[in-house]
């Protein structure tokens, strides 16, 4: 339900407690679209200039916060599992998931690069869910100078503890701060999501 999802994201941005110091809001993997299938990917994937994303960027600008949100992105005839970091109304980073989970094979095209952006004096890199199970992904971002690793996650039971361990390990290995936001509750295709979001120090 794209309209419902976009509304929830916009409401969260509008409720941001900027006066209390909120500078960044991170949503889970594919928050705007849910997990698409081969049958519905063409219906739920959005280009970066879609009305929902334009509204999200404007809401971030008005609220004075940065937003990291996951979506199914349409780019021509290809579809990507994308994490978009919007810094106060401007796209700072677009990362496309490089390591696809088995059920996403044939739905998404894997991304082909790792990138970083500058935000609040930090060099920030991004990964999505399954990416963090591979040491080389975070290592690549560390090689680009990342100080902070942002991970949008859609990890389901019974694998919840795997990513809680992985995010700690990636932070320690690369001496970076790491932030992982995972879904919780039940939803897509009868999956149950364990949450276990975390903010991790390099040590």
N, C-alpha and C positions, 0 to 999 in steps of 0.2 A: 504494500500500500504506500506508494511513493508520496502521496499528499500527506498522509498521516505521519510518515517518518520525517518529512521535511518540517512539518508543524512542530513535532517534538523537539527537533534540533533547534529551530528558531526560538522556541519558548525557553530552552535551556540557555541559549545565548543571551536572550533578553533578561533572564533572571540572574545573570552573572553579577557577582558582588564586586564590582570594580572598586568601590570605595574600600572594601575589605582586602584588596590586594590581588584579586584574581586577574591574571594576565594571559592564561592559556586554558582552553577547554579541549579535552581529548575524548573523542567518541570511538566506539569499537569498529571493527572491520565491517565494511559494507553497510553502515548504519542507514544510509539513504535508500538503499535498494533491497536489503536483505540478501541472502545467498541465492543468486539466480541459477537457473537450469538451462540446458540447451533449448528447451521449449519456450522460455520466457525472457531470455537475455535481451532479445531485440526490443522487447517492450519496456524493460526496466532500466536499461543502460541509458546514461545521460551524457551529452557533451558538456564540456566545461563552461559553455555559455548558456546552459539551460536555465529556465526561469528559477528553478529551485536553488541552483548554485549562485545565481546573481543575487537572489534574496538573502542567501546565507552570507555572502560577502558584504552586502550592505548592512545586515544586522551586526556583523562583527565590527564593521567600521563605526556604527553608531554606538555600540556598547564599549568600544575601545579595548577589545580583547582579540587574541589570536585563537584560531580554531583549527584543530586537526580532525578531519572527518573522512570516513571511508565510503566509497561508492563504487558501483559498476559504471565504468566510463566507456562511452562510445567515441571512437576516433576513426572516422571513415567506416570501413567495413570490419574493423577490429574492435574487440572488447577487452577491457583491462580491469583488474582488481586494483583500484587506485586509492592512495592516501593523499589527500590534498591538505596542505598547511597554508592557511590564509592568515596573513598578519595584518589585521586592522583594515581589511577591505582590499588587500592586494595578494595575489597568489605568490607565495614565497617559495613553495616547493611542491612539485607533483612527483610522487613516487609510484611506480607500477610494480606490483608484486612479482618477484622474479622466480620464486619457488612455489609452484601450484600444488595444492592438495589434490589427491586422486580424483575427488568428485568435481574439481574445477577444470580438469583436463578436457579439452574440447569445448569448454565454455569460454574461458579467458585465454588471451594470448599472454605469455610471460613477458615481463618487462626485461629490458636489456641493459640497464645501467643503475648505478648507485650515485646519489647526489646528496649534497648538503646545502643548507642555506644559513644565513646569519640572522639571528633573532635575539634581542635583549643582550647583546654582547657575547652570545654563545654561538658556536657552530653546531648546527642541529642536523642530524640524519634521521631517516625514517625507514622502518621495516614493517611488514604485515604478517602477522600470525606465523604460519609454517616457516617463514624465512628465518626466524630466530632459532630454529633447531639446527642450523648450519653455522658453525663458527666463522666460516669465511665471509658471511654477509656482514656481520658486525665488524669484522676485521677490515673489510673494505671501507666501511664508513670511518673507522678509526684511522685508516691510512689517509683519509681525506680531511682529518683534523677534527672529527666530531667530538664535542664536549657532552652532548646530550643526545640520547637515542630515544625516539618516540616510536612506540609500537601500537598499532591498532590491531586488536585481536578478536578472533571469533572462534576460540577454542572450546570444544564441547566435551562433555563427559564421555568416557572415563579418563580423558587425557589432561584434565585441569592441572594436576601437579607437575606435568611435564614442562609446561610453559612457565610456571612459577619458578621452577628450578633453572630453566634456560635463561630467563631474563636476569637472574642474579649472576649466573655464570658469564653471560655476555658482558655485563657491567664490569665484573672483576677482571676478566681477561683483557679488556681493552681500556680499563681505567677511565670509564665514562659514567655519567649519570644516565639512568635508564628509566623510562616511564612506559608502562604497559597498561592499556585499558581494554579489558575483556568484557564480553557480554555476560549477563546473568539471567536466570529464569529460563523458561521454555519458549520455543518459537519454531523457526524454520524446520520443516520436515521432521517434526517430532524430536528434534535435538533438545538437550538440556545443557545450558551453559553455566559454568561454575563461578563466574566472576574471577576472584583472586587477582584483581588489578593491583598494581604495585608501583611504587616509586623507590628506586634503588640507588644507593650510594656506590661509588667506585670500589669501596672497601668492604 
